[in-house]
């Protein structure tokens, strides 16, 4: 085995061990919800109207789910109230997950669920 392979395997093991230590009891459910939100925003973006590129896009910055949602809100595809409610619900879920409160995390995620329709 070459040095490169050993270094890559070691880096992977260290990364995996730190991820497991930082994950809360609800982390997989949060990641799943974030993926659903992103997929929903991407679908709405693909089906909706377009806007002029922002200055951030011209600086070669990658869009984030939050920046995509904000752009969709400006275009009227997603209401600012719905966007705010989703953002607040996900923040509550992350806070509860950090505190180790599985019940509160799941409750926050269940509040976000109907907003995706």
N, C-alpha and C positions, 0 to 999 in steps of 0.2 A: 504494500500500500504506500502511495506517495505521501509526502508531507502535505500536499494540497488536500488530499482526501481526509487526512487526519484532522487538519485544521477545520475543514468544513463540517465534519462529523462532530467535532468538539463544539463548534459554534452553534450547531443545531441543537445539541444536547443542552447547552447553557440557555439558549433561547426558550426551549420547551420547558425547562425547569422553572424559569422565571414567570412564564405565562401561567403555568398551573398555580403558582403561589399567589399571583395577584388576582386571579379569577374569583368572583364572588359566587354565591349559590345560584344566582339567576343569570349569570353571564351568557350561557348558551342561548337562553330565551331572548336576551337583549340583542345578541348578534343576529338571531333569526329575525326579530322584528325590524332591526335596522336594514337587513337585506330586503325584507318585504317592502319597507318604506322606499328604499332606493329603487327597487324594481317598479313600484307604482309611479314614482316621480319620473323615471325614465320612460315609462309607457305614456304618461300624460305629455311629456315633452315631445316625444316622437309624433304624437297625434295632434298636437296643438300648433299654434302659430309660432313664428320665429321673431327674434329681436336682434338688434345690432349687437355685435360682440362688445363685451365690456373691456375696460382697460386692463383688468386682471387677465382676461383671456389673451389679450395681445402681448402680455408679458410672459406667456407660456406657462401660466399657472394652471394646474389641474382643477377641474370643478369638484366640489365636494357635494354630498347630498344636501347640505344646508344651503350652499350657494345656488344649486339647481332649484331647490324649493323656493328660495327668495326670488329667483328669476321667474319661476312659474307664477308666483304670487303677483308679481308686477304685470305679467301678461294676463292675469285674470283666470288662469287655469285652476289655481288653488287659492282659496280665500285666505287673507292674512289671519283671520281668526282661527281657521282650521290649522294653518301652519303653526301658529303660536301654541295652540292646544297640543299638537303633536310634539313640538319641541319641549314644552313644559312636562308633558307626560313622560317622555324619554329621559329628561333630566331627573325627574322623581324616581324613575326606575333605576337609573345609574346610582343615584344617591342611596337608595335602599339596598342595592346590591353591594355597594361599598361598605355599608353598615352591617351587612350579613343578614338583612331582613328579607327573607324569601317571600313572605306573605305580602308585604308592602310593595315589593318589586313586581310581583305577579298582578297585584291590584292595579298598579300604574300601567302595566302593559295591557291589561284588559280595558283600561280607559282609552288607550290609544287605538285599540283594535277597530272599533266602529268608525273611527275617523278616516280609515284607509279606504272606505267605500265611496 
